[in-house]
Amino acid sequence: MSQDPPQGDWQGWDAQPQQPYPYPYPYPQQVGFDPADPLVSNDFNGWWQRSFRLLKAAWRPMALIQLIVSLPTLVLLLPAMLAFQDEQRVAQESLQASVDAGTQPDFSLFFAGLTVLLPAAAVAGLFYMLGQLANQQVVVFTATGRTGNLVGPALLAAAKRLPMLLGWYLLAIPVLIVATVLCFFPVFYVGAALTVLAVVVLLERGNGIGRCFQLFHASIGVSVARIATIFGLSVGASLLLTLVTTLVDVTLGGSYTTPNSTATVINTLLQTAYYAVSYVVLAPLLVTTYADMRARREPFTTASLLPGTA
């Protein structure tokens, strides 16, 4: 038996919804806005409120996912960074000795540690991408009313889409390079359009980069307002992280040329915690941004993400 859709701006939705949105589950036939939709918003305030309601509802499984992906990244990065710093220290000492002796320094020593650091950083990046996708899947599960264990299914769904996301990121690199060469504005334009690339790859099949531009252009005002807010939050958090890590270096006497191992360990832990928290906070913001952009381009509601929906 069908039920009438709830009225109001999603006021009754809580951390554990009793059943998925909507009631029953109609696929939208035209572009529009349902105030009961957990993902799609009619204005900026609705987007902000929905994002943080989803954050409140889903932060526990997302935090667990970040813990799962952060542990192997630490195991990889900490030894690699310490080994890299040892190589840098040897390179600095060799350079100084060459200068004192008046001989030609061996500049290749500066690249020796990269053979350890770069592979570790690449694998760590894959773990971060996995966590990013899994967190976004948790947001979708939560919005569509799925309960129970969300961590395992979210990680499985993310692992299936990870190769595709990696491929699209690799294709996005030359696009960003061309935009950078052209001018200052194009790189911001391209970067903004690709902000929801991970969500597009997770939830859709097809041309990821082209689809991002289609969604971005559906309503420039909506896209820019939400993406600029996400960018501003990210920049503010990054500046705070830089301030804290700089204070650690100054306090413990570390720097790039004279690294301190204790400072390296502390800063790596701080950076890992920063990425874990940021991915938890950004996941609902990105999913709701994608939903708002898509709803402006074509008929779309949260019900469109339910399994088996056409």
C-alpha positions in Angstrom: 0.0 0.0 0.0 1.4 3.4 -1.0 1.7 6.3 1.4 1.6 10.0 0.7 5.0 11.7 0.6 5.9 13.5 3.8 5.4 17.3 3.8 7.8 20.0 4.9 11.6 20.3 4.4 12.7 16.9 5.5 12.1 17.9 9.2 11.1 14.4 10.3 14.2 12.6 8.9 16.6 11.4 11.6 19.8 9.4 12.0 17.9 6.1 11.5 15.1 6.7 8.9 12.3 4.1 9.2 12.1 3.6 5.5 13.8 5.0 2.4 12.7 8.1 0.6 10.2 8.6 -1.0 6.8 7.1 -0.3 6.3 5.1 -2.4 9.3 5.2 -4.8 8.4 7.1 -8.0 11.0 7.8 -10.5 10.7 11.6 -11.4 9.2 12.4 -14.7 10.2 16.0 -14.9 12.7 18.4 -13.4 11.5 19.6 -10.0 12.0 19.9 -6.3 10.5 17.8 -3.5 11.1 19.4 -0.1 11.1 16.0 1.5 14.1 14.8 -0.6 17.1 14.0 1.6 19.6 15.0 -1.1 18.2 17.5 -3.5 17.8 21.1 -2.3 16.0 24.1 -3.7 18.4 26.7 -2.4 21.8 27.1 -0.7 20.4 26.9 2.8 18.6 23.6 2.0 21.9 22.2 0.6 23.8 23.2 3.7 21.2 21.7 6.1 20.9 18.5 4.2 24.6 18.0 4.1 25.1 18.3 7.8 22.0 16.2 8.6 23.6 13.5 6.5 26.9 14.1 8.3 25.2 13.7 11.7 23.5 10.5 10.5 26.4 8.8 8.8 29.6 10.0 10.5 30.2 6.8 12.5 30.5 4.4 9.5 32.4 7.0 7.6 34.8 7.5 10.5 35.3 3.7 10.7 36.0 3.6 7.0 38.6 6.4 7.4 40.2 4.5 10.2 40.4 1.3 8.1 42.1 3.1 5.1 44.3 5.4 7.3 46.1 2.5 9.1 47.8 1.0 6.0 48.6 4.5 4.7 50.5 5.2 8.0 52.3 1.9 7.8 53.4 2.8 4.3 54.1 6.5 4.6 55.9 6.8 7.9 58.9 4.5 7.1 59.0 5.9 3.6 59.2 9.5 4.8 61.8 8.7 7.4 63.9 6.9 4.8 63.5 9.8 2.4 64.6 12.3 5.1 67.7 10.2 5.8 68.6 10.3 2.1 68.1 14.1 2.1 70.3 14.4 5.1 73.0 12.4 3.4 72.6 14.5 0.3 72.9 17.8 2.3 76.1 16.5 4.0 77.6 15.4 0.7 76.8 18.7 -0.9 78.4 20.6 1.9 81.5 18.4 1.8 81.8 19.0 -2.0 81.5 22.7 -1.5 84.1 22.7 1.2 86.5 20.6 -1.0 85.8 22.6 -4.1 84.6 19.6 -6.1 81.5 19.0 -8.3 78.6 17.9 -6.0 76.5 14.8 -6.9 73.0 16.3 -7.3 71.6 12.9 -8.1 71.7 12.1 -4.4 68.7 14.4 -3.9 66.5 12.0 -5.9 67.6 8.8 -4.1 64.9 8.8 -1.5 62.1 9.3 -4.0 62.4 5.7 -5.1 61.0 4.7 -1.7 58.7 7.7 -1.1 56.9 7.9 -4.4 55.6 4.3 -4.6 54.5 4.5 -1.0 52.7 7.8 -1.7 51.0 6.3 -4.8 49.6 3.3 -2.8 48.6 5.6 0.0 46.7 7.7 -2.5 44.8 4.6 -3.7 43.7 4.0 -0.1 42.6 7.6 0.2 40.6 7.3 -3.0 39.0 4.1 -1.7 38.0 5.8 1.5 36.6 8.8 -0.5 34.4 6.6 -2.6 33.3 4.4 0.3 32.3 7.5 2.4 30.2 8.8 -0.5 28.5 5.4 -0.9 27.7 5.5 2.9 26.0 8.9 2.3 23.9 7.4 -0.5 23.0 4.4 1.6 21.9 6.7 4.5 19.9 9.0 2.2 18.0 6.1 0.7 17.2 4.6 4.1 19.6 1.6 4.1 20.3 0.4 7.7 22.5 -2.2 9.3 26.2 -2.6 8.4 27.1 0.0 5.9 30.9 -0.2 6.1 31.4 -3.5 4.3 29.0 -2.9 1.4 30.3 0.6 1.0 33.9 -0.6 0.8 33.0 -3.3 -1.7 31.1 -0.8 -3.9 34.1 1.6 -3.7 36.6 -1.1 -4.6 34.6 -2.0 -7.7 34.7 1.6 -8.9 38.2 2.5 -7.8 39.9 1.4 -11.1 37.5 3.6 -13.1 38.1 6.6 -10.8 41.8 6.2 -11.1 41.5 6.1 -14.9 39.4 9.3 -15.0 41.8 11.1 -12.6 44.7 10.2 -14.9 42.7 11.5 -17.9 41.9 14.7 -15.9 45.6 15.5 -15.4 46.3 16.5 -19.0 43.0 18.5 -19.0 44.2 20.4 -16.0 47.6 20.9 -17.5 46.2 22.4 -20.6 43.9 24.7 -18.5 46.9 25.8 -16.5 48.9 26.6 -19.6 46.0 28.6 -21.1 45.4 31.0 -18.2 44.6 31.4 -14.6 40.8 31.3 -15.0 40.5 28.0 -17.0 42.3 25.9 -14.4 39.8 27.1 -11.8 36.9 26.4 -14.1 38.1 22.9 -15.0 38.9 22.2 -11.3 35.5 23.3 -10.2 33.7 21.2 -12.9 35.7 18.1 -11.9 34.9 18.5 -8.1 32.1 15.9 -8.3 34.1 13.5 -10.5 34.3 10.8 -7.8 30.6 11.0 -7.1 29.8 10.7 -10.9 32.1 7.7 -11.2 30.6 6.1 -8.2 27.0 6.5 -9.2 27.0 6.6 -13.0 28.5 4.7 -15.9 29.8 6.6 -18.9 31.9 9.6 -19.7 33.0 10.9 -16.3 34.7 14.1 -17.3 32.2 15.1 -19.9 29.4 14.3 -17.5 30.9 16.6 -14.9 30.9 19.5 -17.3 27.3 18.8 -18.2 26.2 18.9 -14.6 28.3 21.9 -13.9 26.7 23.9 -16.7 23.1 22.8 -15.8 22.9 25.7 -13.4 26.1 27.7 -13.1 24.9 29.6 -10.0 24.0 26.5 -8.1 27.2 24.8 -9.1 29.5 27.7 -8.3 27.8 28.5 -4.9 28.2 24.9 -3.6 31.7 24.2 -5.0 33.1 27.6 -3.9 31.9 26.8 -0.4 33.5 23.4 -0.4 36.7 25.0 -1.8 36.6 27.7 0.9 36.2 25.1 3.7 39.0 23.0 2.3 41.4 26.0 2.0 40.6 27.1 5.5 41.2 23.7 6.9 44.5 23.3 4.9 45.8 26.6 6.2 45.0 25.5 9.7 46.9 22.3 9.1 49.9 24.2 7.7 49.9 26.4 10.7 49.9 23.5 13.1 52.6 21.5 11.3 54.8 24.6 11.0 54.5 25.1 14.7 55.5 21.5 15.2 58.6 22.0 13.0 59.6 25.2 14.7 59.1 23.8 18.2 61.1 20.6 17.5 63.6 22.3 15.3 62.8 20.5 12.0 62.8 21.8 8.5 63.0 20.5 4.9 66.8 20.8 4.8 67.3 19.6 8.4 64.4 17.3 9.1 63.5 16.2 12.6 62.3 12.6 12.8 60.0 13.3 15.7 58.4 16.2 13.9 58.0 14.1 10.8 56.1 11.4 12.7 53.9 14.0 14.5 53.1 15.9 11.3 52.4 12.7 9.4 49.9 11.7 12.1 48.3 15.2 11.9 48.0 15.1 8.2 46.5 11.6 8.3 43.9 12.8 10.8 43.2 15.9 8.7 42.5 13.8 5.6 40.3 11.4 7.6 38.2 14.2 9.1 38.0 16.1 5.8 36.8 13.1 3.8 34.1 12.5 6.4 32.9 16.1 6.3 33.2 16.5 2.5 31.4 13.3 1.5 27.9 14.6 2.2 28.7 18.0 0.8 29.9 16.5 -2.4 27.0 14.0 -2.8 24.4 16.7 -2.2 26.2 19.0 -4.6 26.1 16.3 -7.2 22.4 15.8 -6.5 21.6 19.5 -6.8 23.5 19.8 -10.0 21.9 16.7 -11.6 18.4 17.7 -10.5 18.8 21.0 -12.4 19.8 19.1 -15.6 17.3 16.2 -15.6 14.5 14.6 -13.6 16.3 13.3 -10.5 15.5 12.6 -6.8 17.0 10.4 -4.2 14.7 7.6 -5.4 16.7 7.5 -8.6 19.6 6.0 -6.6 17.6 3.1 -5.2 18.7 -0.3 -6.6 16.7 -1.4 -9.7 15.5 2.1 -10.4 15.4 2.9 -14.1 
